[in-house]
Amino acid sequence: MINGLVWSVKNGESVKLKEYDPGYTDGQMKREDAETMMVQLGKELGELQELLFAARQQSVLMVLQGMDTSGKDGTIRHVFSAINPQGCIVHAFKQPTEIELAHDFLWRVHAVTPGKGVIGIFNRSHYEDVLIARVHDLVPEKVWRGRYEEINHFERLLVDNGTILLKFFLYISYEEQTERLQARVQEKDKSWKISASDFAERKYWKVYQEAYEDALSKCNTDAAPWYIVPANHKWYRNLAIAHTLVHELRKYKDRWTAGLQERGRQELEMLRHIQEEQKAK
């Protein structure tokens, strides 16, 4: 695990989700402690985002995947509550439009990847084309099997061009999903979330698990690793993702700071020349 919070998929590993515990919470940690840590992490994430935005050397793309009710929306709301919206974009991938279907499956994805200085968040992503497309036979098997390699090449291209790519699989149990769906039915303030399709998709649970196992195994690289997040407990899910995100971005802090200092030095030098020229007139 990364600092005891999330599981990092090892290169070449054949992932079997039954070997992971979606209810894991690092037994010694309490929810109250996690909430305190979230405040601290939020502050640091805000500072790192400011450096990222100002330096404009790289971009960040965070991919969130998971079964219905796994908490993708909640993760975005809680983890990014302390950052400047100016430097963050969120894109949720829905059913492809006719125009999107007329292109290759990555066309609509590449168009919304974040530019340098920006944090991009994908709520679902290009992985739907090896998940739902596979489960519901939307394309022939030969097609979706070929997409694993195409995804790896695409992600390598993003990383080679300065994108810090972090992919999180929010892992919940079948039982936890049952409880969350029932909560939407029973609680009036959550009824707007009810979707008949969410209930219908449950009969494909096992097939989806197999599809996720292949995606996690075949599309895990040094450039774009997968993190499996225990997501049965929302407070732990939020902490695990926030901690991992900050942990990874810290690696670039000195680089961004150095770049900004050099930029400042150059601007001061230009200002000095301008002032000297004005005095000479």
Contacts in CASP RR format, 6 or more apart in sequence:
PFRMAT RR
TARGET T0000
AUTHOR 0000-0000-0000
METHOD contacts of the structure
MODEL  1
MINGLVWSVKNGESVKLKEYDPGYTDGQMKREDAETMMVQLGKELGELQE
LLFAARQQSVLMVLQGMDTSGKDGTIRHVFSAINPQGCIVHAFKQPTEIE
LAHDFLWRVHAVTPGKGVIGIFNRSHYEDVLIARVHDLVPEKVWRGRYEE
INHFERLLVDNGTILLKFFLYISYEEQTERLQARVQEKDKSWKISASDFA
ERKYWKVYQEAYEDALSKCNTDAAPWYIVPANHKWYRNLAIAHTLVHELR
KYKDRWTAGLQERGRQELEMLRHIQEEQKAK
1 7 0 8 1.000
1 8 0 8 1.000
2 8 0 8 1.000
2 227 0 8 1.000
2 244 0 8 1.000
2 247 0 8 1.000
3 243 0 8 1.000
3 244 0 8 1.000
3 247 0 8 1.000
4 26 0 8 1.000
5 26 0 8 1.000
5 239 0 8 1.000
5 240 0 8 1.000
5 243 0 8 1.000
5 244 0 8 1.000
6 168 0 8 1.000
6 227 0 8 1.000
6 228 0 8 1.000
6 229 0 8 1.000
6 230 0 8 1.000
6 240 0 8 1.000
6 241 0 8 1.000
6 244 0 8 1.000
7 20 0 8 1.000
7 227 0 8 1.000
7 228 0 8 1.000
7 229 0 8 1.000
8 225 0 8 1.000
8 226 0 8 1.000
8 227 0 8 1.000
8 228 0 8 1.000
9 15 0 8 1.000
9 216 0 8 1.000
9 217 0 8 1.000
9 220 0 8 1.000
9 225 0 8 1.000
9 226 0 8 1.000
9 227 0 8 1.000
9 228 0 8 1.000
10 220 0 8 1.000
11 220 0 8 1.000
11 221 0 8 1.000
11 222 0 8 1.000
12 217 0 8 1.000
12 220 0 8 1.000
13 217 0 8 1.000
13 220 0 8 1.000
14 213 0 8 1.000
14 217 0 8 1.000
15 212 0 8 1.000
15 213 0 8 1.000
15 216 0 8 1.000
15 217 0 8 1.000
15 228 0 8 1.000
16 213 0 8 1.000
17 171 0 8 1.000
17 209 0 8 1.000
17 212 0 8 1.000
17 213 0 8 1.000
17 228 0 8 1.000
20 171 0 8 1.000
20 228 0 8 1.000
20 230 0 8 1.000
21 230 0 8 1.000
22 171 0 8 1.000
22 172 0 8 1.000
22 173 0 8 1.000
22 176 0 8 1.000
22 230 0 8 1.000
22 231 0 8 1.000
22 232 0 8 1.000
23 173 0 8 1.000
23 176 0 8 1.000
23 230 0 8 1.000
23 231 0 8 1.000
23 232 0 8 1.000
23 233 0 8 1.000
23 236 0 8 1.000
24 230 0 8 1.000
24 236 0 8 1.000
25 230 0 8 1.000
25 233 0 8 1.000
25 236 0 8 1.000
26 236 0 8 1.000
29 236 0 8 1.000
29 239 0 8 1.000
31 235 0 8 1.000
34 235 0 8 1.000
34 236 0 8 1.000
34 238 0 8 1.000
34 239 0 8 1.000
35 235 0 8 1.000
37 239 0 8 1.000
37 243 0 8 1.000
38 78 0 8 1.000
38 238 0 8 1.000
38 239 0 8 1.000
38 242 0 8 1.000
41 239 0 8 1.000
41 242 0 8 1.000
41 243 0 8 1.000
41 246 0 8 1.000
42 79 0 8 1.000
42 81 0 8 1.000
42 82 0 8 1.000
42 83 0 8 1.000
42 242 0 8 1.000
42 246 0 8 1.000
43 82 0 8 1.000
44 246 0 8 1.000
44 250 0 8 1.000
45 79 0 8 1.000
45 80 0 8 1.000
45 82 0 8 1.000
45 83 0 8 1.000
45 242 0 8 1.000
45 245 0 8 1.000
45 246 0 8 1.000
45 249 0 8 1.000
46 82 0 8 1.000
46 83 0 8 1.000
46 84 0 8 1.000
48 246 0 8 1.000
48 249 0 8 1.000
48 250 0 8 1.000
48 253 0 8 1.000
49 83 0 8 1.000
49 84 0 8 1.000
49 87 0 8 1.000
49 88 0 8 1.000
49 119 0 8 1.000
50 84 0 8 1.000
51 253 0 8 1.000
51 256 0 8 1.000
51 257 0 8 1.000
51 260 0 8 1.000
52 58 0 8 1.000
52 59 0 8 1.000
52 60 0 8 1.000
52 117 0 8 1.000
52 118 0 8 1.000
52 119 0 8 1.000
52 249 0 8 1.000
52 252 0 8 1.000
52 256 0 8 1.000
53 84 0 8 1.000
53 86 0 8 1.000
53 87 0 8 1.000
53 117 0 8 1.000
53 118 0 8 1.000
54 256 0 8 1.000
54 260 0 8 1.000
55 117 0 8 1.000
55 255 0 8 1.000
55 256 0 8 1.000
55 257 0 8 1.000
55 259 0 8 1.000
55 260 0 8 1.000
56 116 0 8 1.000
56 117 0 8 1.000
57 116 0 8 1.000
57 117 0 8 1.000
57 162 0 8 1.000
57 252 0 8 1.000
57 255 0 8 1.000
57 256 0 8 1.000
57 259 0 8 1.000
58 116 0 8 1.000
58 117 0 8 1.000
58 162 0 8 1.000
58 163 0 8 1.000
58 164 0 8 1.000
58 252 0 8 1.000
59 113 0 8 1.000
59 114 0 8 1.000
59 115 0 8 1.000
59 116 0 8 1.000
59 117 0 8 1.000
59 118 0 8 1.000
59 119 0 8 1.000
59 120 0 8 1.000
59 162 0 8 1.000
59 163 0 8 1.000
59 164 0 8 1.000
60 114 0 8 1.000
60 117 0 8 1.000
60 118 0 8 1.000
60 119 0 8 1.000
60 120 0 8 1.000
60 163 0 8 1.000
60 164 0 8 1.000
60 166 0 8 1.000
60 249 0 8 1.000
61 113 0 8 1.000
61 114 0 8 1.000
61 119 0 8 1.000
61 120 0 8 1.000
61 121 0 8 1.000
61 122 0 8 1.000
61 158 0 8 1.000
61 163 0 8 1.000
61 164 0 8 1.000
61 165 0 8 1.000
61 166 0 8 1.000
62 119 0 8 1.000
62 120 0 8 1.000
62 121 0 8 1.000
62 122 0 8 1.000
62 166 0 8 1.000
62 167 0 8 1.000
62 168 0 8 1.000
62 245 0 8 1.000
63 122 0 8 1.000
63 125 0 8 1.000
63 127 0 8 1.000
63 165 0 8 1.000
63 166 0 8 1.000
63 167 0 8 1.000
63 168 0 8 1.000
64 72 0 8 1.000
64 75 0 8 1.000
64 76 0 8 1.000
64 121 0 8 1.000
64 122 0 8 1.000
64 123 0 8 1.000
64 124 0 8 1.000
64 125 0 8 1.000
64 168 0 8 1.000
64 170 0 8 1.000
65 72 0 8 1.000
65 124 0 8 1.000
65 125 0 8 1.000
65 127 0 8 1.000
65 131 0 8 1.000
65 167 0 8 1.000
65 168 0 8 1.000
65 169 0 8 1.000
65 170 0 8 1.000
65 212 0 8 1.000
65 215 0 8 1.000
66 72 0 8 1.000
66 169 0 8 1.000
66 170 0 8 1.000
66 171 0 8 1.000
66 172 0 8 1.000
66 212 0 8 1.000
66 231 0 8 1.000
67 170 0 8 1.000
67 172 0 8 1.000
67 177 0 8 1.000
67 205 0 8 1.000
67 208 0 8 1.000
68 177 0 8 1.000
68 181 0 8 1.000
68 195 0 8 1.000
68 198 0 8 1.000
68 201 0 8 1.000
69 172 0 8 1.000
69 176 0 8 1.000
69 177 0 8 1.000
69 180 0 8 1.000
69 181 0 8 1.000
69 198 0 8 1.000
70 170 0 8 1.000
70 171 0 8 1.000
70 172 0 8 1.000
70 177 0 8 1.000
70 231 0 8 1.000
71 170 0 8 1.000
71 231 0 8 1.000
71 234 0 8 1.000
71 237 0 8 1.000
72 123 0 8 1.000
72 124 0 8 1.000
72 170 0 8 1.000
73 123 0 8 1.000
74 234 0 8 1.000
74 238 0 8 1.000
75 168 0 8 1.000
75 170 0 8 1.000
75 237 0 8 1.000
75 238 0 8 1.000
75 241 0 8 1.000
76 90 0 8 1.000
76 121 0 8 1.000
76 123 0 8 1.000
78 238 0 8 1.000
78 242 0 8 1.000
79 238 0 8 1.000
79 241 0 8 1.000
79 242 0 8 1.000
79 245 0 8 1.000
80 88 0 8 1.000
80 119 0 8 1.000
80 121 0 8 1.000
83 119 0 8 1.000
87 117 0 8 1.000
87 118 0 8 1.000
87 119 0 8 1.000
88 118 0 8 1.000
88 119 0 8 1.000
88 120 0 8 1.000
88 121 0 8 1.000
89 112 0 8 1.000
89 114 0 8 1.000
89 118 0 8 1.000
89 119 0 8 1.000
89 120 0 8 1.000
89 121 0 8 1.000
90 120 0 8 1.000
90 121 0 8 1.000
90 123 0 8 1.000
91 112 0 8 1.000
91 120 0 8 1.000
91 121 0 8 1.000
91 122 0 8 1.000
91 123 0 8 1.000
92 122 0 8 1.000
92 123 0 8 1.000
92 124 0 8 1.000
93 108 0 8 1.000
93 109 0 8 1.000
93 122 0 8 1.000
93 123 0 8 1.000
93 124 0 8 1.000
93 125 0 8 1.000
93 126 0 8 1.000
93 128 0 8 1.000
96 108 0 8 1.000
100 107 0 8 1.000
100 108 0 8 1.000
105 126 0 8 1.000
105 129 0 8 1.000
105 147 0 8 1.000
105 150 0 8 1.000
106 126 0 8 1.000
106 150 0 8 1.000
106 151 0 8 1.000
106 154 0 8 1.000
109 122 0 8 1.000
109 125 0 8 1.000
109 126 0 8 1.000
109 154 0 8 1.000
110 154 0 8 1.000
113 120 0 8 1.000
113 158 0 8 1.000
113 163 0 8 1.000
114 120 0 8 1.000
114 163 0 8 1.000
116 162 0 8 1.000
126 151 0 8 1.000
126 154 0 8 1.000
127 151 0 8 1.000
127 215 0 8 1.000
127 219 0 8 1.000
129 139 0 8 1.000
129 144 0 8 1.000
129 147 0 8 1.000
130 144 0 8 1.000
130 147 0 8 1.000
130 148 0 8 1.000
130 151 0 8 1.000
130 211 0 8 1.000
130 214 0 8 1.000
130 215 0 8 1.000
130 219 0 8 1.000
131 208 0 8 1.000
131 211 0 8 1.000
131 212 0 8 1.000
131 215 0 8 1.000
132 138 0 8 1.000
133 139 0 8 1.000
133 144 0 8 1.000
134 141 0 8 1.000
134 144 0 8 1.000
134 211 0 8 1.000
135 204 0 8 1.000
135 207 0 8 1.000
135 208 0 8 1.000
135 211 0 8 1.000
136 204 0 8 1.000
148 214 0 8 1.000
148 215 0 8 1.000
148 218 0 8 1.000
148 219 0 8 1.000
151 219 0 8 1.000
152 218 0 8 1.000
152 219 0 8 1.000
152 221 0 8 1.000
152 224 0 8 1.000
155 165 0 8 1.000
155 219 0 8 1.000
155 221 0 8 1.000
155 223 0 8 1.000
155 224 0 8 1.000
156 221 0 8 1.000
156 223 0 8 1.000
156 224 0 8 1.000
158 165 0 8 1.000
158 224 0 8 1.000
159 165 0 8 1.000
159 223 0 8 1.000
159 224 0 8 1.000
160 223 0 8 1.000
164 248 0 8 1.000
164 249 0 8 1.000
164 252 0 8 1.000
165 223 0 8 1.000
165 224 0 8 1.000
166 225 0 8 1.000
166 227 0 8 1.000
166 244 0 8 1.000
166 245 0 8 1.000
166 248 0 8 1.000
167 224 0 8 1.000
167 225 0 8 1.000
167 226 0 8 1.000
167 227 0 8 1.000
168 226 0 8 1.000
168 227 0 8 1.000
168 229 0 8 1.000
168 241 0 8 1.000
168 244 0 8 1.000
169 212 0 8 1.000
169 216 0 8 1.000
169 226 0 8 1.000
169 227 0 8 1.000
169 228 0 8 1.000
169 229 0 8 1.000
170 229 0 8 1.000
170 231 0 8 1.000
170 237 0 8 1.000
171 228 0 8 1.000
171 229 0 8 1.000
171 230 0 8 1.000
171 231 0 8 1.000
172 180 0 8 1.000
172 231 0 8 1.000
172 232 0 8 1.000
173 232 0 8 1.000
174 202 0 8 1.000
174 205 0 8 1.000
176 232 0 8 1.000
177 202 0 8 1.000
181 198 0 8 1.000
181 199 0 8 1.000
181 202 0 8 1.000
183 190 0 8 1.000
184 190 0 8 1.000
184 191 0 8 1.000
184 193 0 8 1.000
184 194 0 8 1.000
185 191 0 8 1.000
185 194 0 8 1.000
201 208 0 8 1.000
216 226 0 8 1.000
216 228 0 8 1.000
219 226 0 8 1.000
220 226 0 8 1.000
227 244 0 8 1.000
229 237 0 8 1.000
229 240 0 8 1.000
229 241 0 8 1.000
230 236 0 8 1.000
230 237 0 8 1.000
230 240 0 8 1.000
231 237 0 8 1.000
END
